[in-house]
Amino acid sequence: MNSAKRVSEIKKDIAIMGGTFDPIHNGHIETAKETAAWLNVEQLFFLPAHLPPHKNTTTASAKHRTAMVNLVCQQQPLFQLDNRELKRHSASYTVTSLREIKQEQPNSRVFFIIGMDSFLNFTLWHQWQTILSLCHIVVNIRPGYQLNQINTATQQLLKNHQIDDLAEIKQQDAGGIIFHQNQSLNISSSEIRQQLLSNKKQNNHLTECVHHYIIEKKLYQK
């Protein structure tokens, strides 16, 4: 049974990719490009979190992470920075941001992009049912990935909301979950931060502008 909301007067498709982006790197960028092209969205918004509920802190400040994401967005017309969560002084909740975005863009269909690790904990997210009433969830997975040993709550979630066909999910306003096999780079921000500690002069996983900013501002150094 599919409980996705039926489409009304949708004018455009947009995608949102959240995260700490500490720092934003080529893995984020290539994943965003590839997924946005597959979805055929008009705009992809990077939504950096200020104080993610699942993390105690970030390494770089909100100011620096905003600047780095903005540098990337300046080079890619498809990308846009959404810094609403960085302006908050409390934990960032996805549902709050999605409510605001839907109020600002009521005729947009929203695709919220997450990774498999996040999806496996999705039923623990704050007001996750409301999130599904506001957007579709796009789960990026590696080619050949098998959904093994998922918990009962996630199994029920997929039973009620999974849609396998992109054309079909675009007939609905929100409430669908679709898996996308992403070919992009498998890079973690923590690995990059460690590399910057040991070799600050070069990092092939960062764009030139972001790497220059990190060196100039002396970020991720002891």
C-alpha positions in Angstrom: 0.0 0.0 0.0 1.4 3.4 -1.0 0.5 6.4 1.2 2.2 9.1 -0.8 0.3 12.3 -1.3 -1.2 12.9 -4.7 0.4 15.6 -6.8 -1.5 19.0 -7.0 -0.2 22.0 -8.8 3.5 21.3 -8.9 5.6 23.9 -10.8 9.2 22.7 -10.3 11.3 20.0 -8.7 14.0 20.9 -6.2 16.5 18.8 -4.2 17.9 19.3 -0.8 21.1 17.8 0.6 21.8 18.3 4.3 24.9 17.7 6.3 27.6 19.3 8.3 29.9 19.8 5.3 32.9 19.9 7.6 34.4 20.5 5.0 32.4 20.2 1.8 34.4 17.9 -0.6 34.3 16.3 -4.0 32.2 13.4 -2.7 29.4 15.7 -1.7 29.7 17.7 -5.0 29.8 14.7 -7.3 27.0 13.0 -5.5 24.9 16.2 -5.6 25.5 16.6 -9.4 24.8 13.0 -10.3 21.6 12.7 -8.1 20.3 16.1 -9.3 20.8 15.1 -12.9 19.0 11.8 -12.3 16.1 13.6 -10.6 16.1 16.3 -13.3 15.6 19.0 -10.7 15.9 22.7 -11.4 17.9 23.5 -8.2 19.8 21.7 -5.5 20.2 23.3 -2.1 23.0 22.5 0.3 21.6 22.8 3.8 24.5 22.9 6.3 23.5 22.0 9.8 24.5 24.2 12.7 24.1 21.8 15.6 23.1 18.4 14.3 21.0 16.4 16.8 23.2 13.3 16.3 26.6 15.1 16.8 28.0 17.1 19.7 30.0 19.5 17.7 31.6 20.3 14.4 35.3 21.1 13.7 34.9 24.2 11.7 32.6 27.0 12.7 29.3 27.7 11.1 30.8 30.8 9.5 33.6 28.8 7.8 31.4 26.0 6.7 29.0 28.5 5.2 31.8 30.2 3.3 33.1 26.9 1.9 29.7 25.7 0.7 29.1 29.2 -0.8 32.4 29.0 -2.7 31.2 25.7 -4.3 27.8 27.1 -5.1 29.4 30.1 -6.9 31.0 27.7 -9.3 27.9 25.6 -10.0 24.7 27.3 -11.2 22.7 24.3 -10.2 23.7 24.6 -6.6 22.5 27.1 -4.0 23.4 27.6 -0.3 20.5 27.5 2.2 22.0 28.7 5.4 18.8 28.8 7.5 20.0 26.1 9.9 23.3 27.9 10.5 21.3 30.9 11.8 19.8 28.9 14.6 21.1 28.7 18.1 19.7 25.3 18.9 19.8 21.8 17.4 18.9 21.6 13.7 15.8 19.5 12.9 15.1 18.6 9.2 11.3 18.9 9.7 11.6 22.5 10.8 13.6 23.4 7.7 11.3 21.5 5.4 8.2 23.2 6.8 9.8 26.6 6.1 10.9 25.7 2.6 7.4 24.4 1.7 5.9 27.6 3.0 8.3 29.6 0.9 7.9 27.4 -2.2 4.4 25.9 -1.9 4.4 24.8 -5.6 7.7 23.0 -5.5 8.1 19.2 -5.1 11.0 18.5 -2.7 13.4 15.6 -2.9 15.4 15.2 0.3 18.7 13.3 -0.4 20.2 11.1 2.3 22.7 8.2 2.5 22.0 4.7 3.5 23.4 5.2 7.1 20.9 8.0 7.7 18.0 6.1 6.2 18.5 3.1 8.5 17.9 5.5 11.4 15.2 7.5 9.7 12.4 6.3 12.0 14.3 7.8 14.9 14.3 11.2 13.3 12.3 14.0 15.0 8.8 13.9 13.5 9.8 11.7 10.6 6.2 11.1 9.6 5.8 14.9 9.1 9.0 14.9 7.0 7.4 12.4 4.6 4.3 14.6 4.3 6.6 17.4 3.1 9.0 15.7 0.6 10.1 12.6 -1.1 13.2 10.8 0.3 16.0 9.8 -2.1 18.3 7.3 -0.6 21.7 7.1 -2.3 23.2 3.6 -2.3 26.2 2.0 -3.9 25.7 -0.3 -7.0 24.8 -3.8 -5.9 23.9 -2.8 -2.3 21.4 -5.2 -0.7 19.0 -4.2 2.0 19.9 -6.8 4.5 19.2 -6.9 8.3 17.1 -3.8 8.4 15.0 -3.4 11.5 11.2 -4.0 11.7 10.4 -0.3 11.7 12.4 0.3 8.5 10.8 -2.7 6.8 7.3 -1.3 7.6 8.4 2.1 6.4 9.5 0.7 3.0 6.3 -1.3 2.7 4.2 1.8 3.1 6.3 4.3 1.2 8.8 2.7 -1.3 8.4 3.6 -4.9 10.8 2.0 -7.5 10.1 4.1 -10.5 11.2 7.8 -10.8 8.3 8.6 -13.2 5.8 7.2 -10.8 7.2 9.1 -7.8 7.0 12.3 -9.8 3.2 11.8 -10.1 3.0 12.5 -6.4 3.6 15.5 -4.2 5.4 13.8 -1.3 5.6 10.7 0.8 7.6 8.4 -1.4 11.0 6.8 -0.8 13.1 5.9 -3.7 16.6 4.3 -3.9 19.2 5.6 -6.3 22.4 3.8 -7.2 25.0 6.5 -7.0 28.4 6.2 -8.7 30.1 9.0 -6.9 33.2 9.0 -4.8 33.3 7.3 -1.4 35.0 10.0 0.7 34.4 11.1 4.3 35.0 14.5 5.8 36.7 12.9 8.8 39.3 11.3 6.5 39.9 14.6 4.8 40.4 16.4 8.1 43.0 13.8 9.1 44.8 14.2 5.7 44.9 18.0 6.2 46.6 17.5 9.5 49.3 15.4 8.0 49.7 17.1 4.6 48.3 20.6 4.4 49.7 21.5 1.0 47.4 19.3 -1.1 44.2 17.3 -1.0 42.8 15.8 -4.2 39.3 15.4 -2.6 38.7 19.1 -2.3 38.0 21.7 -4.9 40.8 24.2 -5.4 38.7 27.1 -4.0 37.8 25.2 -0.8 41.3 23.9 -0.3 42.7 27.4 -0.7 40.2 28.7 1.8 41.1 26.0 4.4 44.8 26.8 4.1 44.2 30.6 4.2 42.0 30.3 7.3 44.2 27.6 8.9 41.3 25.3 9.4 41.6 21.6 10.5 45.1 22.2 11.9 46.4 21.5 15.4 
